[in-house]
Amino acid sequence: MKARGIALLVALGMSAAPLAALAADTAVALDVHHADCVLCGPIVKRTLAQVPGVKSVAVSQPDAMADVTATVVYDPAVTRVAALIKAVTDRGYPAVVKPAHPEKVQ
C-alpha cells in the first residue's frame, strides 16, 4: 500500500512539472520598425519563432503603412528579450520593447 502511495505521488509530481514550466513562460510586446510592407510581418514572425526558447509569436499591423507589433511568448530560462530584439534587428527590422502605457502626443 505504501509503494502505491509513493508511485501516485511520483506520477502526480511528474504530471505537474509541465504545468510549472508553462507558468514560467513570459510574454513581451515589441515595436518592430521598418516593417511596413505585406511581407514584413511574416518575416518578423518567422525570425522570432526561430529563436530558441520562443513558444509563440503573434504579429499585428493596424494598416499596410504601420510598423508591426510582435507579441512573443518565450521561456526566460532559454532566451532573453535582448536576443529577440537582436534577431529582428539583424534582419533589418529594428525593434524595441513596446511601452506598457504609451504616452499620448498632444
Phi and psi restraints in degrees (range 20) as a CNS / XPLOR table:
assign (resid 1 and name C) (resid 2 and name N)
       (resid 2 and name CA) (resid 2 and name C) 1.0 -63.6 20.0 2
assign (resid 2 and name N) (resid 2 and name CA)
       (resid 2 and name C) (resid 3 and name N) 1.0 -39.5 20.0 2
assign (resid 2 and name C) (resid 3 and name N)
       (resid 3 and name CA) (resid 3 and name C) 1.0 -63.8 20.0 2
assign (resid 3 and name N) (resid 3 and name CA)
       (resid 3 and name C) (resid 4 and name N) 1.0 -36.9 20.0 2
assign (resid 3 and name C) (resid 4 and name N)
       (resid 4 and name CA) (resid 4 and name C) 1.0 -64.9 20.0 2
assign (resid 4 and name N) (resid 4 and name CA)
       (resid 4 and name C) (resid 5 and name N) 1.0 -41.2 20.0 2
assign (resid 4 and name C) (resid 5 and name N)
       (resid 5 and name CA) (resid 5 and name C) 1.0 -63.4 20.0 2
assign (resid 5 and name N) (resid 5 and name CA)
       (resid 5 and name C) (resid 6 and name N) 1.0 -41.7 20.0 2
assign (resid 5 and name C) (resid 6 and name N)
       (resid 6 and name CA) (resid 6 and name C) 1.0 -65.8 20.0 2
assign (resid 6 and name N) (resid 6 and name CA)
       (resid 6 and name C) (resid 7 and name N) 1.0 -42.3 20.0 2
assign (resid 6 and name C) (resid 7 and name N)
       (resid 7 and name CA) (resid 7 and name C) 1.0 -61.9 20.0 2
assign (resid 7 and name N) (resid 7 and name CA)
       (resid 7 and name C) (resid 8 and name N) 1.0 -40.0 20.0 2
assign (resid 7 and name C) (resid 8 and name N)
       (resid 8 and name CA) (resid 8 and name C) 1.0 -64.9 20.0 2
assign (resid 8 and name N) (resid 8 and name CA)
       (resid 8 and name C) (resid 9 and name N) 1.0 -43.5 20.0 2
assign (resid 8 and name C) (resid 9 and name N)
       (resid 9 and name CA) (resid 9 and name C) 1.0 -62.8 20.0 2
assign (resid 9 and name N) (resid 9 and name CA)
       (resid 9 and name C) (resid 10 and name N) 1.0 -41.2 20.0 2
assign (resid 9 and name C) (resid 10 and name N)
       (resid 10 and name CA) (resid 10 and name C) 1.0 -63.7 20.0 2
assign (resid 10 and name N) (resid 10 and name CA)
       (resid 10 and name C) (resid 11 and name N) 1.0 -43.5 20.0 2
assign (resid 10 and name C) (resid 11 and name N)
       (resid 11 and name CA) (resid 11 and name C) 1.0 -63.7 20.0 2
assign (resid 11 and name N) (resid 11 and name CA)
       (resid 11 and name C) (resid 12 and name N) 1.0 -42.6 20.0 2
assign (resid 11 and name C) (resid 12 and name N)
       (resid 12 and name CA) (resid 12 and name C) 1.0 -64.4 20.0 2
assign (resid 12 and name N) (resid 12 and name CA)
       (resid 12 and name C) (resid 13 and name N) 1.0 -40.9 20.0 2
assign (resid 12 and name C) (resid 13 and name N)
       (resid 13 and name CA) (resid 13 and name C) 1.0 -62.6 20.0 2
assign (resid 13 and name N) (resid 13 and name CA)
       (resid 13 and name C) (resid 14 and name N) 1.0 -41.0 20.0 2
assign (resid 13 and name C) (resid 14 and name N)
       (resid 14 and name CA) (resid 14 and name C) 1.0 -69.1 20.0 2
assign (resid 14 and name N) (resid 14 and name CA)
       (resid 14 and name C) (resid 15 and name N) 1.0 -35.2 20.0 2
assign (resid 14 and name C) (resid 15 and name N)
       (resid 15 and name CA) (resid 15 and name C) 1.0 -76.4 20.0 2
assign (resid 15 and name N) (resid 15 and name CA)
       (resid 15 and name C) (resid 16 and name N) 1.0 -25.7 20.0 2
assign (resid 15 and name C) (resid 16 and name N)
       (resid 16 and name CA) (resid 16 and name C) 1.0 -80.3 20.0 2
assign (resid 16 and name N) (resid 16 and name CA)
       (resid 16 and name C) (resid 17 and name N) 1.0 -22.1 20.0 2
assign (resid 16 and name C) (resid 17 and name N)
       (resid 17 and name CA) (resid 17 and name C) 1.0 -57.6 20.0 2
assign (resid 17 and name N) (resid 17 and name CA)
       (resid 17 and name C) (resid 18 and name N) 1.0 -45.8 20.0 2
assign (resid 17 and name C) (resid 18 and name N)
       (resid 18 and name CA) (resid 18 and name C) 1.0 -62.6 20.0 2
assign (resid 18 and name N) (resid 18 and name CA)
       (resid 18 and name C) (resid 19 and name N) 1.0 -32.8 20.0 2
assign (resid 18 and name C) (resid 19 and name N)
       (resid 19 and name CA) (resid 19 and name C) 1.0 -65.7 20.0 2
assign (resid 19 and name N) (resid 19 and name CA)
       (resid 19 and name C) (resid 20 and name N) 1.0 -38.5 20.0 2
assign (resid 19 and name C) (resid 20 and name N)
       (resid 20 and name CA) (resid 20 and name C) 1.0 -65.7 20.0 2
assign (resid 20 and name N) (resid 20 and name CA)
       (resid 20 and name C) (resid 21 and name N) 1.0 -37.5 20.0 2
assign (resid 20 and name C) (resid 21 and name N)
       (resid 21 and name CA) (resid 21 and name C) 1.0 -65.3 20.0 2
assign (resid 21 and name N) (resid 21 and name CA)
       (resid 21 and name C) (resid 22 and name N) 1.0 -38.9 20.0 2
assign (resid 21 and name C) (resid 22 and name N)
       (resid 22 and name CA) (resid 22 and name C) 1.0 -64.7 20.0 2
assign (resid 22 and name N) (resid 22 and name CA)
       (resid 22 and name C) (resid 23 and name N) 1.0 -36.4 20.0 2
assign (resid 22 and name C) (resid 23 and name N)
       (resid 23 and name CA) (resid 23 and name C) 1.0 -65.4 20.0 2
assign (resid 23 and name N) (resid 23 and name CA)
       (resid 23 and name C) (resid 24 and name N) 1.0 -22.7 20.0 2
assign (resid 23 and name C) (resid 24 and name N)
       (resid 24 and name CA) (resid 24 and name C) 1.0 -81.4 20.0 2
assign (resid 24 and name N) (resid 24 and name CA)
       (resid 24 and name C) (resid 25 and name N) 1.0 -13.6 20.0 2
assign (resid 24 and name C) (resid 25 and name N)
       (resid 25 and name CA) (resid 25 and name C) 1.0 -64.4 20.0 2
assign (resid 25 and name N) (resid 25 and name CA)
       (resid 25 and name C) (resid 26 and name N) 1.0 148.3 20.0 2
assign (resid 25 and name C) (resid 26 and name N)
       (resid 26 and name CA) (resid 26 and name C) 1.0 -125.8 20.0 2
assign (resid 26 and name N) (resid 26 and name CA)
       (resid 26 and name C) (resid 27 and name N) 1.0 148.6 20.0 2
assign (resid 26 and name C) (resid 27 and name N)
       (resid 27 and name CA) (resid 27 and name C) 1.0 -116.0 20.0 2
assign (resid 27 and name N) (resid 27 and name CA)
       (resid 27 and name C) (resid 28 and name N) 1.0 144.8 20.0 2
assign (resid 27 and name C) (resid 28 and name N)
       (resid 28 and name CA) (resid 28 and name C) 1.0 -140.6 20.0 2
assign (resid 28 and name N) (resid 28 and name CA)
       (resid 28 and name C) (resid 29 and name N) 1.0 144.4 20.0 2
assign (resid 28 and name C) (resid 29 and name N)
       (resid 29 and name CA) (resid 29 and name C) 1.0 -106.8 20.0 2
assign (resid 29 and name N) (resid 29 and name CA)
       (resid 29 and name C) (resid 30 and name N) 1.0 130.1 20.0 2
assign (resid 29 and name C) (resid 30 and name N)
       (resid 30 and name CA) (resid 30 and name C) 1.0 -114.5 20.0 2
assign (resid 30 and name N) (resid 30 and name CA)
       (resid 30 and name C) (resid 31 and name N) 1.0 135.8 20.0 2
assign (resid 30 and name C) (resid 31 and name N)
       (resid 31 and name CA) (resid 31 and name C) 1.0 -87.7 20.0 2
assign (resid 31 and name N) (resid 31 and name CA)
       (resid 31 and name C) (resid 32 and name N) 1.0 118.4 20.0 2
assign (resid 31 and name C) (resid 32 and name N)
       (resid 32 and name CA) (resid 32 and name C) 1.0 -109.3 20.0 2
assign (resid 32 and name N) (resid 32 and name CA)
       (resid 32 and name C) (resid 33 and name N) 1.0 117.3 20.0 2
assign (resid 32 and name C) (resid 33 and name N)
       (resid 33 and name CA) (resid 33 and name C) 1.0 -91.6 20.0 2
assign (resid 33 and name N) (resid 33 and name CA)
       (resid 33 and name C) (resid 34 and name N) 1.0 161.0 20.0 2
assign (resid 33 and name C) (resid 34 and name N)
       (resid 34 and name CA) (resid 34 and name C) 1.0 62.9 20.0 2
assign (resid 34 and name N) (resid 34 and name CA)
       (resid 34 and name C) (resid 35 and name N) 1.0 21.2 20.0 2
assign (resid 34 and name C) (resid 35 and name N)
       (resid 35 and name CA) (resid 35 and name C) 1.0 -110.9 20.0 2
assign (resid 35 and name N) (resid 35 and name CA)
       (resid 35 and name C) (resid 36 and name N) 1.0 58.2 20.0 2
assign (resid 35 and name C) (resid 36 and name N)
       (resid 36 and name CA) (resid 36 and name C) 1.0 -112.1 20.0 2
assign (resid 36 and name N) (resid 36 and name CA)
       (resid 36 and name C) (resid 37 and name N) 1.0 32.5 20.0 2
assign (resid 36 and name C) (resid 37 and name N)
       (resid 37 and name CA) (resid 37 and name C) 1.0 -124.4 20.0 2
assign (resid 37 and name N) (resid 37 and name CA)
       (resid 37 and name C) (resid 38 and name N) 1.0 169.4 20.0 2
assign (resid 37 and name C) (resid 38 and name N)
       (resid 38 and name CA) (resid 38 and name C) 1.0 -61.9 20.0 2
assign (resid 38 and name N) (resid 38 and name CA)
       (resid 38 and name C) (resid 39 and name N) 1.0 -34.7 20.0 2
assign (resid 38 and name C) (resid 39 and name N)
       (resid 39 and name CA) (resid 39 and name C) 1.0 -85.6 20.0 2
assign (resid 39 and name N) (resid 39 and name CA)
       (resid 39 and name C) (resid 40 and name N) 1.0 -15.4 20.0 2
assign (resid 39 and name C) (resid 40 and name N)
       (resid 40 and name CA) (resid 40 and name C) 1.0 -65.2 20.0 2
assign (resid 40 and name N) (resid 40 and name CA)
       (resid 40 and name C) (resid 41 and name N) 1.0 -45.2 20.0 2
assign (resid 40 and name C) (resid 41 and name N)
       (resid 41 and name CA) (resid 41 and name C) 1.0 -56.3 20.0 2
assign (resid 41 and name N) (resid 41 and name CA)
       (resid 41 and name C) (resid 42 and name N) 1.0 -50.7 20.0 2
assign (resid 41 and name C) (resid 42 and name N)
       (resid 42 and name CA) (resid 42 and name C) 1.0 -62.9 20.0 2
assign (resid 42 and name N) (resid 42 and name CA)
       (resid 42 and name C) (resid 43 and name N) 1.0 -34.2 20.0 2
assign (resid 42 and name C) (resid 43 and name N)
       (resid 43 and name CA) (resid 43 and name C) 1.0 -66.3 20.0 2
assign (resid 43 and name N) (resid 43 and name CA)
       (resid 43 and name C) (resid 44 and name N) 1.0 -44.2 20.0 2
assign (resid 43 and name C) (resid 44 and name N)
       (resid 44 and name CA) (resid 44 and name C) 1.0 -60.7 20.0 2
assign (resid 44 and name N) (resid 44 and name CA)
       (resid 44 and name C) (resid 45 and name N) 1.0 -46.5 20.0 2
assign (resid 44 and name C) (resid 45 and name N)
       (resid 45 and name CA) (resid 45 and name C) 1.0 -60.5 20.0 2
assign (resid 45 and name N) (resid 45 and name CA)
       (resid 45 and name C) (resid 46 and name N) 1.0 -47.9 20.0 2
assign (resid 45 and name C) (resid 46 and name N)
       (resid 46 and name CA) (resid 46 and name C) 1.0 -64.3 20.0 2
assign (resid 46 and name N) (resid 46 and name CA)
       (resid 46 and name C) (resid 47 and name N) 1.0 -40.7 20.0 2
assign (resid 46 and name C) (resid 47 and name N)
       (resid 47 and name CA) (resid 47 and name C) 1.0 -61.8 20.0 2
assign (resid 47 and name N) (resid 47 and name CA)
       (resid 47 and name C) (resid 48 and name N) 1.0 -46.9 20.0 2
assign (resid 47 and name C) (resid 48 and name N)
       (resid 48 and name CA) (resid 48 and name C) 1.0 -67.2 20.0 2
assign (resid 48 and name N) (resid 48 and name CA)
       (resid 48 and name C) (resid 49 and name N) 1.0 -37.9 20.0 2
assign (resid 48 and name C) (resid 49 and name N)
       (resid 49 and name CA) (resid 49 and name C) 1.0 -63.9 20.0 2
assign (resid 49 and name N) (resid 49 and name CA)
       (resid 49 and name C) (resid 50 and name N) 1.0 -24.3 20.0 2
assign (resid 49 and name C) (resid 50 and name N)
       (resid 50 and name CA) (resid 50 and name C) 1.0 -83.9 20.0 2
assign (resid 50 and name N) (resid 50 and name CA)
       (resid 50 and name C) (resid 51 and name N) 1.0 -7.5 20.0 2
assign (resid 50 and name C) (resid 51 and name N)
       (resid 51 and name CA) (resid 51 and name C) 1.0 -73.8 20.0 2
assign (resid 51 and name N) (resid 51 and name CA)
       (resid 51 and name C) (resid 52 and name N) 1.0 127.0 20.0 2
assign (resid 51 and name C) (resid 52 and name N)
       (resid 52 and name CA) (resid 52 and name C) 1.0 -57.2 20.0 2
assign (resid 52 and name N) (resid 52 and name CA)
       (resid 52 and name C) (resid 53 and name N) 1.0 136.4 20.0 2
assign (resid 52 and name C) (resid 53 and name N)
       (resid 53 and name CA) (resid 53 and name C) 1.0 96.4 20.0 2
assign (resid 53 and name N) (resid 53 and name CA)
       (resid 53 and name C) (resid 54 and name N) 1.0 -11.4 20.0 2
assign (resid 53 and name C) (resid 54 and name N)
       (resid 54 and name CA) (resid 54 and name C) 1.0 -79.1 20.0 2
assign (resid 54 and name N) (resid 54 and name CA)
       (resid 54 and name C) (resid 55 and name N) 1.0 128.1 20.0 2
assign (resid 54 and name C) (resid 55 and name N)
       (resid 55 and name CA) (resid 55 and name C) 1.0 -93.7 20.0 2
assign (resid 55 and name N) (resid 55 and name CA)
       (resid 55 and name C) (resid 56 and name N) 1.0 -40.7 20.0 2
assign (resid 55 and name C) (resid 56 and name N)
       (resid 56 and name CA) (resid 56 and name C) 1.0 -157.6 20.0 2
assign (resid 56 and name N) (resid 56 and name CA)
       (resid 56 and name C) (resid 57 and name N) 1.0 155.3 20.0 2
assign (resid 56 and name C) (resid 57 and name N)
       (resid 57 and name CA) (resid 57 and name C) 1.0 -137.7 20.0 2
assign (resid 57 and name N) (resid 57 and name CA)
       (resid 57 and name C) (resid 58 and name N) 1.0 133.4 20.0 2
assign (resid 57 and name C) (resid 58 and name N)
       (resid 58 and name CA) (resid 58 and name C) 1.0 -127.6 20.0 2
assign (resid 58 and name N) (resid 58 and name CA)
       (resid 58 and name C) (resid 59 and name N) 1.0 131.7 20.0 2
assign (resid 58 and name C) (resid 59 and name N)
       (resid 59 and name CA) (resid 59 and name C) 1.0 -116.8 20.0 2
assign (resid 59 and name N) (resid 59 and name CA)
       (resid 59 and name C) (resid 60 and name N) 1.0 144.8 20.0 2
assign (resid 59 and name C) (resid 60 and name N)
       (resid 60 and name CA) (resid 60 and name C) 1.0 -136.0 20.0 2
assign (resid 60 and name N) (resid 60 and name CA)
       (resid 60 and name C) (resid 61 and name N) 1.0 149.4 20.0 2
assign (resid 60 and name C) (resid 61 and name N)
       (resid 61 and name CA) (resid 61 and name C) 1.0 -144.2 20.0 2
assign (resid 61 and name N) (resid 61 and name CA)
       (resid 61 and name C) (resid 62 and name N) 1.0 109.2 20.0 2
assign (resid 61 and name C) (resid 62 and name N)
       (resid 62 and name CA) (resid 62 and name C) 1.0 -56.1 20.0 2
assign (resid 62 and name N) (resid 62 and name CA)
       (resid 62 and name C) (resid 63 and name N) 1.0 -36.7 20.0 2
assign (resid 62 and name C) (resid 63 and name N)
       (resid 63 and name CA) (resid 63 and name C) 1.0 -153.9 20.0 2
assign (resid 63 and name N) (resid 63 and name CA)
       (resid 63 and name C) (resid 64 and name N) 1.0 172.8 20.0 2
assign (resid 63 and name C) (resid 64 and name N)
       (resid 64 and name CA) (resid 64 and name C) 1.0 -64.1 20.0 2
assign (resid 64 and name N) (resid 64 and name CA)
       (resid 64 and name C) (resid 65 and name N) 1.0 -19.9 20.0 2
assign (resid 64 and name C) (resid 65 and name N)
       (resid 65 and name CA) (resid 65 and name C) 1.0 -100.5 20.0 2
assign (resid 65 and name N) (resid 65 and name CA)
       (resid 65 and name C) (resid 66 and name N) 1.0 0.7 20.0 2
assign (resid 65 and name C) (resid 66 and name N)
       (resid 66 and name CA) (resid 66 and name C) 1.0 -93.9 20.0 2
assign (resid 66 and name N) (resid 66 and name CA)
       (resid 66 and name C) (resid 67 and name N) 1.0 156.2 20.0 2
assign (resid 66 and name C) (resid 67 and name N)
       (resid 67 and name CA) (resid 67 and name C) 1.0 -69.5 20.0 2
assign (resid 67 and name N) (resid 67 and name CA)
       (resid 67 and name C) (resid 68 and name N) 1.0 165.6 20.0 2
assign (resid 67 and name C) (resid 68 and name N)
       (resid 68 and name CA) (resid 68 and name C) 1.0 -92.6 20.0 2
assign (resid 68 and name N) (resid 68 and name CA)
       (resid 68 and name C) (resid 69 and name N) 1.0 142.9 20.0 2
assign (resid 68 and name C) (resid 69 and name N)
       (resid 69 and name CA) (resid 69 and name C) 1.0 -106.9 20.0 2
assign (resid 69 and name N) (resid 69 and name CA)
       (resid 69 and name C) (resid 70 and name N) 1.0 124.8 20.0 2
assign (resid 69 and name C) (resid 70 and name N)
       (resid 70 and name CA) (resid 70 and name C) 1.0 -111.7 20.0 2
assign (resid 70 and name N) (resid 70 and name CA)
       (resid 70 and name C) (resid 71 and name N) 1.0 125.1 20.0 2
assign (resid 70 and name C) (resid 71 and name N)
       (resid 71 and name CA) (resid 71 and name C) 1.0 -104.6 20.0 2
assign (resid 71 and name N) (resid 71 and name CA)
       (resid 71 and name C) (resid 72 and name N) 1.0 120.0 20.0 2
assign (resid 71 and name C) (resid 72 and name N)
       (resid 72 and name CA) (resid 72 and name C) 1.0 -119.1 20.0 2
assign (resid 72 and name N) (resid 72 and name CA)
       (resid 72 and name C) (resid 73 and name N) 1.0 128.8 20.0 2
assign (resid 72 and name C) (resid 73 and name N)
       (resid 73 and name CA) (resid 73 and name C) 1.0 -103.1 20.0 2
assign (resid 73 and name N) (resid 73 and name CA)
       (resid 73 and name C) (resid 74 and name N) 1.0 125.6 20.0 2
assign (resid 73 and name C) (resid 74 and name N)
       (resid 74 and name CA) (resid 74 and name C) 1.0 -142.4 20.0 2
assign (resid 74 and name N) (resid 74 and name CA)
       (resid 74 and name C) (resid 75 and name N) 1.0 164.6 20.0 2
assign (resid 74 and name C) (resid 75 and name N)
       (resid 75 and name CA) (resid 75 and name C) 1.0 -95.3 20.0 2
assign (resid 75 and name N) (resid 75 and name CA)
       (resid 75 and name C) (resid 76 and name N) 1.0 111.6 20.0 2
assign (resid 75 and name C) (resid 76 and name N)
       (resid 76 and name CA) (resid 76 and name C) 1.0 -67.8 20.0 2
assign (resid 76 and name N) (resid 76 and name CA)
       (resid 76 and name C) (resid 77 and name N) 1.0 -11.3 20.0 2
assign (resid 76 and name C) (resid 77 and name N)
       (resid 77 and name CA) (resid 77 and name C) 1.0 -78.6 20.0 2
assign (resid 77 and name N) (resid 77 and name CA)
       (resid 77 and name C) (resid 78 and name N) 1.0 -15.8 20.0 2
assign (resid 77 and name C) (resid 78 and name N)
       (resid 78 and name CA) (resid 78 and name C) 1.0 -109.0 20.0 2
assign (resid 78 and name N) (resid 78 and name CA)
       (resid 78 and name C) (resid 79 and name N) 1.0 -38.2 20.0 2
assign (resid 78 and name C) (resid 79 and name N)
       (resid 79 and name CA) (resid 79 and name C) 1.0 -140.1 20.0 2
assign (resid 79 and name N) (resid 79 and name CA)
       (resid 79 and name C) (resid 80 and name N) 1.0 171.2 20.0 2
assign (resid 79 and name C) (resid 80 and name N)
       (resid 80 and name CA) (resid 80 and name C) 1.0 -128.3 20.0 2
assign (resid 80 and name N) (resid 80 and name CA)
       (resid 80 and name C) (resid 81 and name N) 1.0 162.2 20.0 2
assign (resid 80 and name C) (resid 81 and name N)
       (resid 81 and name CA) (resid 81 and name C) 1.0 -58.6 20.0 2
assign (resid 81 and name N) (resid 81 and name CA)
       (resid 81 and name C) (resid 82 and name N) 1.0 -38.0 20.0 2
assign (resid 81 and name C) (resid 82 and name N)
       (resid 82 and name CA) (resid 82 and name C) 1.0 -59.0 20.0 2
assign (resid 82 and name N) (resid 82 and name CA)
       (resid 82 and name C) (resid 83 and name N) 1.0 -36.2 20.0 2
assign (resid 82 and name C) (resid 83 and name N)
       (resid 83 and name CA) (resid 83 and name C) 1.0 -69.3 20.0 2
assign (resid 83 and name N) (resid 83 and name CA)
       (resid 83 and name C) (resid 84 and name N) 1.0 -35.6 20.0 2
assign (resid 83 and name C) (resid 84 and name N)
       (resid 84 and name CA) (resid 84 and name C) 1.0 -66.0 20.0 2
assign (resid 84 and name N) (resid 84 and name CA)
       (resid 84 and name C) (resid 85 and name N) 1.0 -46.0 20.0 2
assign (resid 84 and name C) (resid 85 and name N)
       (resid 85 and name CA) (resid 85 and name C) 1.0 -62.4 20.0 2
assign (resid 85 and name N) (resid 85 and name CA)
       (resid 85 and name C) (resid 86 and name N) 1.0 -42.8 20.0 2
assign (resid 85 and name C) (resid 86 and name N)
       (resid 86 and name CA) (resid 86 and name C) 1.0 -62.7 20.0 2
assign (resid 86 and name N) (resid 86 and name CA)
       (resid 86 and name C) (resid 87 and name N) 1.0 -39.9 20.0 2
assign (resid 86 and name C) (resid 87 and name N)
       (resid 87 and name CA) (resid 87 and name C) 1.0 -60.4 20.0 2
assign (resid 87 and name N) (resid 87 and name CA)
       (resid 87 and name C) (resid 88 and name N) 1.0 -48.2 20.0 2
assign (resid 87 and name C) (resid 88 and name N)
       (resid 88 and name CA) (resid 88 and name C) 1.0 -76.8 20.0 2
assign (resid 88 and name N) (resid 88 and name CA)
       (resid 88 and name C) (resid 89 and name N) 1.0 -32.8 20.0 2
assign (resid 88 and name C) (resid 89 and name N)
       (resid 89 and name CA) (resid 89 and name C) 1.0 -63.9 20.0 2
assign (resid 89 and name N) (resid 89 and name CA)
       (resid 89 and name C) (resid 90 and name N) 1.0 -40.5 20.0 2
assign (resid 89 and name C) (resid 90 and name N)
       (resid 90 and name CA) (resid 90 and name C) 1.0 -63.7 20.0 2
assign (resid 90 and name N) (resid 90 and name CA)
       (resid 90 and name C) (resid 91 and name N) 1.0 -22.4 20.0 2
assign (resid 90 and name C) (resid 91 and name N)
       (resid 91 and name CA) (resid 91 and name C) 1.0 -88.1 20.0 2
assign (resid 91 and name N) (resid 91 and name CA)
       (resid 91 and name C) (resid 92 and name N) 1.0 0.5 20.0 2
assign (resid 91 and name C) (resid 92 and name N)
       (resid 92 and name CA) (resid 92 and name C) 1.0 100.4 20.0 2
assign (resid 92 and name N) (resid 92 and name CA)
       (resid 92 and name C) (resid 93 and name N) 1.0 9.6 20.0 2
assign (resid 92 and name C) (resid 93 and name N)
       (resid 93 and name CA) (resid 93 and name C) 1.0 -121.1 20.0 2
assign (resid 93 and name N) (resid 93 and name CA)
       (resid 93 and name C) (resid 94 and name N) 1.0 88.0 20.0 2
assign (resid 93 and name C) (resid 94 and name N)
       (resid 94 and name CA) (resid 94 and name C) 1.0 -58.3 20.0 2
assign (resid 94 and name N) (resid 94 and name CA)
       (resid 94 and name C) (resid 95 and name N) 1.0 139.2 20.0 2
assign (resid 94 and name C) (resid 95 and name N)
       (resid 95 and name CA) (resid 95 and name C) 1.0 -131.8 20.0 2
assign (resid 95 and name N) (resid 95 and name CA)
       (resid 95 and name C) (resid 96 and name N) 1.0 153.3 20.0 2
assign (resid 95 and name C) (resid 96 and name N)
       (resid 96 and name CA) (resid 96 and name C) 1.0 -139.2 20.0 2
assign (resid 96 and name N) (resid 96 and name CA)
       (resid 96 and name C) (resid 97 and name N) 1.0 158.3 20.0 2
assign (resid 96 and name C) (resid 97 and name N)
       (resid 97 and name CA) (resid 97 and name C) 1.0 -68.4 20.0 2
assign (resid 97 and name N) (resid 97 and name CA)
       (resid 97 and name C) (resid 98 and name N) 1.0 130.8 20.0 2
assign (resid 97 and name C) (resid 98 and name N)
       (resid 98 and name CA) (resid 98 and name C) 1.0 -69.5 20.0 2
assign (resid 98 and name N) (resid 98 and name CA)
       (resid 98 and name C) (resid 99 and name N) 1.0 130.4 20.0 2
assign (resid 98 and name C) (resid 99 and name N)
       (resid 99 and name CA) (resid 99 and name C) 1.0 -61.7 20.0 2
assign (resid 99 and name N) (resid 99 and name CA)
       (resid 99 and name C) (resid 100 and name N) 1.0 142.1 20.0 2
assign (resid 99 and name C) (resid 100 and name N)
       (resid 100 and name CA) (resid 100 and name C) 1.0 -64.3 20.0 2
assign (resid 100 and name N) (resid 100 and name CA)
       (resid 100 and name C) (resid 101 and name N) 1.0 -38.5 20.0 2
assign (resid 100 and name C) (resid 101 and name N)
       (resid 101 and name CA) (resid 101 and name C) 1.0 -129.8 20.0 2
assign (resid 101 and name N) (resid 101 and name CA)
       (resid 101 and name C) (resid 102 and name N) 1.0 87.5 20.0 2
assign (resid 101 and name C) (resid 102 and name N)
       (resid 102 and name CA) (resid 102 and name C) 1.0 -58.7 20.0 2
assign (resid 102 and name N) (resid 102 and name CA)
       (resid 102 and name C) (resid 103 and name N) 1.0 140.3 20.0 2
assign (resid 102 and name C) (resid 103 and name N)
       (resid 103 and name CA) (resid 103 and name C) 1.0 -74.1 20.0 2
assign (resid 103 and name N) (resid 103 and name CA)
       (resid 103 and name C) (resid 104 and name N) 1.0 140.2 20.0 2
assign (resid 103 and name C) (resid 104 and name N)
       (resid 104 and name CA) (resid 104 and name C) 1.0 -86.2 20.0 2
assign (resid 104 and name N) (resid 104 and name CA)
       (resid 104 and name C) (resid 105 and name N) 1.0 133.3 20.0 2
assign (resid 104 and name C) (resid 105 and name N)
       (resid 105 and name CA) (resid 105 and name C) 1.0 -91.5 20.0 2
assign (resid 105 and name N) (resid 105 and name CA)
       (resid 105 and name C) (resid 106 and name N) 1.0 129.3 20.0 2
